Amino acid sequence: MTDTETQAARIEHDLLGDREVPAEVYWGVHTLRALENFPITGIAIGSSPYLTEALASVKEAAACANHDLGLLDDERFAAIQTACAEIRGGALASQFVVDVIQGGAGTSTNMNANEVIANRALELLGHPKGSYDVLHPNEHVNLSQSTNDVYPTAVKIAIVKATYALLEAMAQLEASFARKAEEFHDVLKMGRTQLQDAVPMTLGQEFNAYAVMLGEDRARLAEAVAMLYEINLGATAIGTQLNAPAGYVEAARAHLARITELPLVTAADLVEATQDCGAFVHLSGVLKRVAVKISKVCNDLRLLSSGPRAGLGEINLPARQAGSSIMPGKVNPVIPEVVNQVAFEVIGFDVTVSMAAEAGQLQLNAFEPVIGYSLSAGLWRMRQAMIVLAEKCVDGITANREVLRLAVENSIGLVTALNPYIGYRAATEIAQEALVTGRGVAELVVERGLMDAGQLAEVLRPEVLANLQRPTPASALEA
């Protein structure tokens, strides 16, 4: 250990003057200023492995391009590349300490990355941290770059990876609902519109609709995330490529695509791309769509399982914890409830993204930090919610088959299914009598001789009632 590293602090300098930086940390004076200026959320950028990995990927790609073009010597390049590879592997996450919400359009995040990479590279070269005359955060790690192309590119990569993770979780939940749809394929129940009895269906059809919904949303989300493959790396400050040498833009893109294994493309107009947040707004809108629809599904699950004695009680959700500190035996639908709350937050994040994108001015949007945070947080929490809903709720749902059967037999809505066989007038009279007397529709139909028990049993088969197959014509029943 060198004498410098045994000291409690090292002195670093920026345009505002000298500051003491703890000797053991990998970040430097620019990060220190950001720590002091932005004590906002208490959430550090290092808490997002996707973002730190993306930042290191961008810095490594830039170093590779600069080395290809003869701007970065072999020794410095090797050290920077190794440091970036380590960070991409999960190292030094604790050193990415600036708050996720910050002024400066992401400059503090970029400088934090520059300083951590530079000081780790200095270690690899055998020099103390802060020996910037040997390898400098700006002059070498940030060579040919600006925050305004590094940060948006890194945020896009991080969001792409987070979206991929959500897509996997959605596929898992879709499969859970599909399995339940198969399990409940022949379980008759009453469908409802406006919370009133409508016509019969199967519980399998109800759960299959949830699976189809998730499949549709996965497709829309996959389409939306593809827009983030377009990057502005090499645009530098405002898109004019100032200080980026000839050949750098394509070289950096190619190296970044190789490192991230993403089909990245350079924007056709870098001036436009540097100020445009349209891809973020679009993805956020699709994520809101996912949130709204999965929240509706959770509302359904809570309603269908309501009771156990005084509600619908059609399905049972797995009991996960005691539901009350005062009411013994009470069990609440806590998993759908938590997913509802995640959905509410994601919907709010979409408002934030919209406002931040709209607030951009001229050649740059200064509010991409809150856009990046809102999308990343929403994607991650929705991913966790989907997994929890699949594993701790849907996979364990059971049907109260007797409750469902009795509801169909006693429902006034059953007459709609019998209308083609007994006629509208007779069906109306049966419905009125059933409503007044509380007797079952099927019982009244047989009693009046409108259909015999065999005919009725044929019509009331799940395959017929729920249109799982074409019903037998009335003429055939009469014959």
C-alpha atoms as one frame of an Amber mdcrd trajectory, in Angstrom:
protein
   0.000   0.000   0.000   1.356   3.427  -0.934   1.731   6.398   1.380  -1.093
   8.186  -0.413  -3.524   5.315   0.181  -2.721   5.122   3.887  -3.875   8.724
   4.303  -7.460   9.456   5.274  -8.053  11.593   2.193  -6.579  12.674  -1.098
  -6.818  16.125  -2.655  -8.611  16.478  -5.972  -9.264  19.616  -7.996 -12.109
  20.831 -10.189 -13.140  24.217 -11.549 -14.533  25.208  -8.144 -11.292  24.444
  -6.333  -9.618  21.763  -4.217 -11.527  19.203  -2.154 -10.587  16.310   0.076
 -11.868  12.943  -1.171 -11.722   9.821   1.024  -8.570   7.994   0.016 -10.182
   4.572  -0.293 -13.027   5.472  -2.671 -12.843   5.123  -6.426 -14.973   8.175
  -7.160 -13.559  11.685  -7.143 -14.291  15.362  -6.712 -17.075  15.606  -9.301
 -18.940  12.772  -7.615 -18.360  14.416  -4.239 -20.017  17.608  -5.467 -22.996
  15.583  -6.717 -23.345  13.794  -3.379 -23.558  17.163  -1.668 -25.898  18.701
  -4.224 -28.427  15.922  -4.756 -29.492  14.230  -1.488 -32.897  13.581  -3.058
 -34.103   9.966  -3.062 -31.336   8.157  -1.211 -31.225   5.720  -4.144 -27.783
   5.507  -5.731 -27.275   4.758  -9.405 -25.255   1.712  -8.303 -28.464   0.119
  -7.034 -29.337  -0.573 -10.680 -27.060  -3.301 -12.047 -28.431  -2.670 -15.528
 -27.323   0.976 -15.446 -23.826   0.382 -14.087 -23.335  -2.412 -16.606 -24.566
  -0.134 -19.397 -22.291   2.735 -18.363 -19.274   0.434 -18.299 -20.288  -0.997
 -21.675 -20.446   2.455 -23.245 -17.077   3.452 -21.754 -15.475   0.221 -22.938
 -16.882   0.661 -26.442 -15.579   4.230 -26.544 -12.137   3.099 -25.384 -12.085
   0.403 -28.060 -12.997   2.935 -30.755 -10.391   5.433 -29.532  -7.772   2.696
 -29.480  -8.728   1.589 -32.999  -8.248   5.170 -34.176  -4.869   5.567 -32.457
  -6.127   8.056 -29.885  -5.588   5.833 -26.846  -2.295   4.016 -26.257  -2.124
   0.277 -25.570  -1.360   0.539 -21.864  -4.135   2.960 -20.943  -6.579   1.162
 -23.205  -5.890  -2.207 -21.588  -6.374  -0.772 -18.103  -9.608   1.010 -18.994
 -10.965  -2.045 -20.800 -10.193  -4.311 -17.842 -11.805  -1.886 -15.387 -14.940
  -1.687 -17.536 -15.119  -5.464 -17.880 -14.911  -5.819 -14.092 -17.733  -3.324
 -13.591 -19.849  -5.058 -16.219 -19.330  -8.210 -14.181 -20.734  -6.556 -11.064
 -17.630  -5.135  -9.405 -17.497  -1.695  -7.764 -21.262  -1.153  -7.803 -20.953
   0.431  -4.362 -18.813   3.174  -5.893 -21.609   4.447  -8.134 -23.028   6.666
  -5.438 -24.734   9.681  -6.986 -28.492   9.969  -6.595 -30.677   8.694  -9.408
 -32.454  12.068  -9.496 -29.986  14.838 -10.288 -29.631  18.102 -12.127 -27.236
  18.415 -15.025 -28.784  16.047 -17.588 -26.848  13.062 -16.221 -23.434  14.759
 -16.006 -22.964  13.572 -12.420 -23.648   9.984 -13.455 -21.191  10.215 -16.330
 -18.513  11.788 -14.121 -19.077   9.170 -11.433 -18.452   6.480 -14.049 -15.404
   8.277 -15.447 -13.826   8.606 -12.008 -14.495   5.035 -10.882 -13.135   3.590
 -14.125 -10.093   5.886 -14.082  -9.161   5.082 -10.498  -9.595   1.347 -10.987
  -7.485   1.586 -14.155  -4.827   3.477 -12.196  -4.760   0.640  -9.656  -4.284
  -1.856 -12.441  -1.376   0.227 -13.725   0.193   0.306 -10.259  -0.597   3.929
  -9.422  -2.486   5.453  -6.463  -6.032   6.627  -6.901  -6.153  10.230  -8.001
  -2.961  10.052 -10.106  -4.750  11.730 -12.960  -1.544  12.906 -14.611  -1.124
   9.242 -15.596  -4.700   8.467 -16.595  -7.438  11.082 -16.426 -11.214  10.588
 -16.026 -12.028  13.177 -18.680  -9.073  13.135 -21.015  -8.853   9.358 -21.327
 -11.991   7.623 -20.007 -14.283  10.290 -21.486 -12.256  10.741 -24.668 -14.391
  11.593 -27.764 -17.513  11.675 -25.594 -20.016  13.959 -23.905 -22.522  13.250
 -21.182 -25.142  14.062 -23.787 -24.386  10.997 -25.873 -23.013   8.683 -23.172
 -25.852   9.045 -20.697 -28.829   8.599 -23.069 -27.119   5.625 -24.689 -26.437
   3.985 -21.325 -29.978   4.663 -20.113 -31.419   3.101 -23.268 -29.303  -0.034
 -22.859 -30.260  -0.324 -19.191 -33.953   0.052 -20.007 -33.719  -2.500 -22.811
 -32.241  -5.052 -20.399 -34.900  -4.256 -17.786 -37.628  -4.650 -20.407 -36.252
  -8.035 -21.432 -36.493  -9.115 -17.795 -40.115  -7.933 -17.607 -40.979  -9.769
 -20.822 -39.694 -13.008 -19.286 -41.796 -12.461 -16.168 -44.874 -11.717 -18.265
 -44.350 -14.970 -20.160 -44.192 -16.810 -16.844 -47.470 -15.277 -15.674 -49.092
 -15.918 -19.049 -48.155 -19.592 -18.742 -49.625 -19.707 -15.222 -52.966 -18.379
 -16.426 -52.895 -20.740 -19.423 -52.389 -23.747 -17.142 -55.331 -22.667 -15.008
 -57.414 -22.161 -18.145 -56.765 -25.782 -19.070 -57.452 -26.989 -15.522 -60.787
 -25.125 -15.440 -61.789 -25.721 -19.065 -65.045 -27.501 -18.197 -66.026 -25.569
 -15.047 -69.263 -23.719 -15.802 -69.920 -20.341 -14.228 -71.948 -17.226 -14.862
 -70.331 -14.463 -16.830 -71.146 -10.957 -15.667 -71.477  -7.568 -17.261 -71.764
  -4.450 -15.108 -71.594  -6.809 -12.095 -74.926  -8.337 -13.124 -75.539 -11.901
 -14.300 -75.004 -12.153 -18.053 -74.632 -15.544 -19.748 -72.801 -18.747 -18.864
 -69.160 -19.326 -19.672 -66.409 -21.491 -18.236 -63.854 -20.521 -15.661 -61.307
 -21.756 -18.168 -62.455 -19.155 -20.681 -62.152 -16.466 -18.029 -58.571 -17.428
 -17.186 -57.651 -17.955 -20.819 -58.638 -14.340 -21.498 -56.052 -13.243 -18.943
 -53.390 -15.349 -20.662 -54.285 -13.902 -24.073 -54.173 -10.383 -22.655 -50.654
 -10.919 -21.350 -49.554 -12.359 -24.669 -50.851  -9.320 -26.507 -49.118  -6.956
 -24.088 -45.847  -8.851 -24.410 -45.983  -8.353 -28.163 -46.651  -4.632 -27.810
 -43.840  -4.230 -25.259 -41.392  -6.084 -27.513 -42.293  -3.724 -30.351 -41.826
  -0.665 -28.165 -38.439  -1.662 -26.767 -37.064  -2.090 -30.271 -37.224   1.692
 -30.656 -34.519   1.997 -28.005 -31.979   0.220 -30.186 -31.396   3.565 -31.907
 -28.604   5.444 -30.096 -26.763   8.751 -30.421 -23.309   7.630 -29.268 -20.765
   9.832 -31.024 -23.108  12.804 -31.180 -21.126  14.460 -28.336 -22.625  17.685
 -26.981 -25.594  18.497 -29.240 -25.328  16.080 -32.135 -22.743  17.816 -34.303
 -20.042  15.245 -33.355 -17.713  17.989 -32.090 -14.438  16.408 -30.801 -15.407
  12.982 -32.143 -12.821  11.981 -34.784 -13.713  10.611 -38.188 -14.709   6.967
 -37.955 -15.470   7.120 -34.231 -19.275   6.983 -34.450 -19.436   3.715 -36.356
 -16.528   2.146 -34.475 -18.085   2.958 -31.092 -21.500   1.656 -32.195 -20.038
  -1.584 -33.513 -18.057  -2.224 -30.331 -21.067  -1.409 -28.150 -23.296  -3.759
 -30.138 -20.698  -6.499 -29.700 -20.318  -5.903 -25.957 -24.044  -5.663 -25.193
 -25.174  -8.223 -27.798 -27.921  -5.790 -28.861 -28.807  -4.794 -32.450 -27.861
  -1.157 -31.898 -28.037   1.347 -34.735 -26.856   4.940 -34.967 -29.637   7.501
 -35.347 -29.947   8.952 -38.835 -29.844  12.509 -37.462 -27.759  12.894 -34.320
 -28.950  16.446 -33.614 -32.529  15.195 -33.518 -31.630  12.086 -31.554 -29.775
  14.033 -28.856 -32.849  16.048 -27.915 -35.606  13.513 -28.632 -37.188  11.415
 -25.875 -39.955   9.925 -27.988 -38.806   6.330 -27.576 -38.931   6.701 -23.793
 -42.422   8.202 -23.939 -43.666   5.398 -26.182 -42.243   2.634 -24.014 -43.653
   4.287 -20.908 -47.084   4.391 -22.511 -46.970   0.692 -23.317 -45.777  -0.077
 -19.794 -48.724   1.910 -18.464 -50.993  -0.214 -20.665 -49.523  -3.345 -19.062
 -50.036  -1.866 -15.598 -53.640  -0.855 -16.233 -54.603  -4.263 -17.597 -52.863
  -6.381 -14.968 -54.439  -4.208 -12.282 -57.853  -4.984 -13.775 -57.027  -8.702
 -13.637 -56.103  -8.359  -9.965 -59.393  -6.568  -9.331 -61.140  -9.584 -10.872
 -59.196 -12.054  -8.753 -60.061 -10.172  -5.582 -63.726  -9.993  -6.552 -64.028
 -13.628  -7.638 -62.411 -14.804  -4.403 -64.396 -12.462  -2.161 -66.005 -14.036
   0.875 -65.488 -16.742   1.896 -69.172 -16.802   2.926 -70.547 -13.351   2.113
 -68.896 -12.725  -1.265 -68.794 -14.398  -4.655 -66.521 -17.159  -3.434 -66.049
 -18.634  -6.895 -62.307 -19.209  -6.563 -59.851 -19.569  -3.714 -56.574 -17.689
  -3.662 -53.684 -19.290  -1.778 -53.596 -18.131   1.839 -50.323 -16.286   2.335
 -50.618 -14.631   5.741 -53.021 -13.775   8.529 -55.256 -10.968   7.392 -56.122
  -9.129  10.545 -54.795  -8.198  13.950 -58.347  -8.180  15.350 -60.437 -10.583
  13.234 -59.355 -14.202  13.797 -59.307 -16.423  10.721 -59.437 -13.599   8.215
 -57.234 -14.041   5.130 -56.817 -11.214   2.637 -55.942 -11.240  -1.092 -52.566
  -9.659  -0.343 -50.821 -10.696  -3.576 -53.325  -9.070  -5.953 -53.369  -6.080
  -3.627 -49.628  -5.537  -3.869 -49.730  -5.918  -7.647 -52.487  -3.305  -7.794
 -50.244  -0.910  -5.898 -47.303  -1.518  -8.230 -49.624  -0.776 -11.140 -50.735
   2.490  -9.555 -47.106   3.545  -9.183 -46.252   2.630 -12.775 -49.195   4.690
 -14.012 -47.814   7.608 -12.016 -44.342   7.049 -13.466 -45.844   7.454 -16.938
 -47.082  10.921 -16.016 -43.570  11.777 -14.808 -41.990  10.542 -18.038 -44.471
  12.519 -20.121 -43.869  15.745 -18.212 -40.087  15.338 -18.246 -40.016  14.630
 -21.978 -42.210  17.634 -22.694 -39.972  19.892 -20.573 -36.918  19.443 -22.790
 -35.622  22.623 -24.404 -33.763  23.226 -27.635 -30.877  20.785 -28.248 -31.068
  18.745 -25.009 -33.480  17.338 -22.485 -32.060  17.996 -19.021 -34.595  15.739
 -17.350 -33.517  12.342 -18.622 -32.399  11.278 -15.115 -36.004  11.210 -13.877
 -37.117   9.587 -17.138 -34.494   6.879 -16.755 -35.298   6.340 -13.101 -39.072
   6.217 -13.653 -38.828   3.705 -16.476 -36.220   1.546 -14.787 -38.100   1.482
 -11.485 -41.413   0.790 -13.181 -40.033  -2.025 -15.316 -38.272  -3.693 -12.408
 -41.189  -3.452  -9.994 -43.639  -4.676 -12.595 -41.315  -7.600 -13.272 -41.250
  -8.504  -9.583 -45.011  -8.098  -9.344 -45.614 -10.439 -12.292 -43.387 -13.129
 -10.775 -45.027 -12.805  -7.361 -48.503 -12.929  -8.883 -47.648 -16.083 -10.838
 -45.822 -17.988  -8.108 -47.675 -16.883  -4.981 -51.182 -16.534  -6.336 -52.215
 -17.832  -9.761 -50.357 -21.134  -9.571 -52.287 -22.016  -6.396 -55.795 -20.881
  -7.335 -58.561 -23.457  -6.933 -62.168 -23.387  -8.095 -65.233 -23.724  -5.875
 -66.991 -25.924  -8.405 -70.211 -26.457  -6.439 -70.644 -22.709  -5.857 -70.130
 -22.083  -9.559 -72.555 -24.848 -10.600 -75.323 -23.630  -8.316 -74.849 -20.063
  -9.509 -75.407 -21.172 -13.104 -78.443 -23.283 -12.296 -80.054 -20.539 -10.202
 -79.106 -17.559 -12.313 -81.782 -15.645 -14.182 -79.159 -15.209 -16.886 -79.520
 -18.880 -17.784 -82.717 -18.115 -19.689 -80.665 -16.322 -22.337 -79.021 -19.623
 -23.226 -82.440 -21.345 -23.312 -84.086 -18.640 -25.421 -83.377 -20.400 -28.769
 -85.096 -23.547 -27.464 -88.142 -22.246 -25.551 -88.688 -18.860 -27.179 -88.325
 -15.306 -25.931 -91.812 -15.020 -24.379 -91.547 -18.222 -22.386 -88.002 -17.339
 -21.383 -89.173 -13.966 -20.068 -91.938 -15.581 -18.015 -89.498 -18.131 -16.577
 -87.089 -15.346 -15.654 -89.802 -13.351 -13.894 -91.064 -16.355 -11.926 -87.560
 -17.415 -10.941 -86.794 -13.905  -9.733 -89.981 -13.686  -7.641 -89.943 -17.199
  -6.203 -86.210 -17.768  -5.877 -86.561 -21.085  -7.711 -84.055 -22.242 -10.318
 -84.561 -21.595 -14.026 -83.834 -25.194 -14.988 -86.338 -26.502 -12.457 -89.113
 -24.228 -13.795 -88.406 -25.121 -17.428 -88.857 -28.845 -16.719 -91.896 -28.251
 -14.510 -93.649 -26.323 -17.266 -92.848 -29.040 -19.778 -90.909 -26.681 -22.001
 -88.031 -29.167 -22.115 -87.522 -32.571 -20.563 -84.616 -33.330 -18.272 -82.614
 -35.026 -21.024 -82.997 -32.143 -23.442 -82.116 -29.652 -20.727 -79.043 -31.628
 -19.709 -77.859 -31.598 -23.323 -78.271 -27.830 -23.644 -76.670 -27.173 -20.271
 -73.486 -29.052 -21.089 -70.409 -26.761 -20.734 -69.526 -27.357 -24.374 -72.880
 -25.928 -25.441 -73.470 -23.229 -22.834 -70.019 -21.732 -23.202 -69.936 -22.259
 -26.977 -67.042 -24.676 -26.735 -68.746 -26.453 -29.615 -71.723 -25.617 -31.792
 -75.010 -26.307 -29.950 -77.442 -28.938 -31.154 -80.278 -27.304 -33.187 -83.646
 -27.080 -31.443 -85.267 -29.179 -34.173 -82.973 -32.063 -33.361 -83.860 -31.876
 -29.687 -87.590 -31.898 -30.469 -87.157 -34.916 -32.745
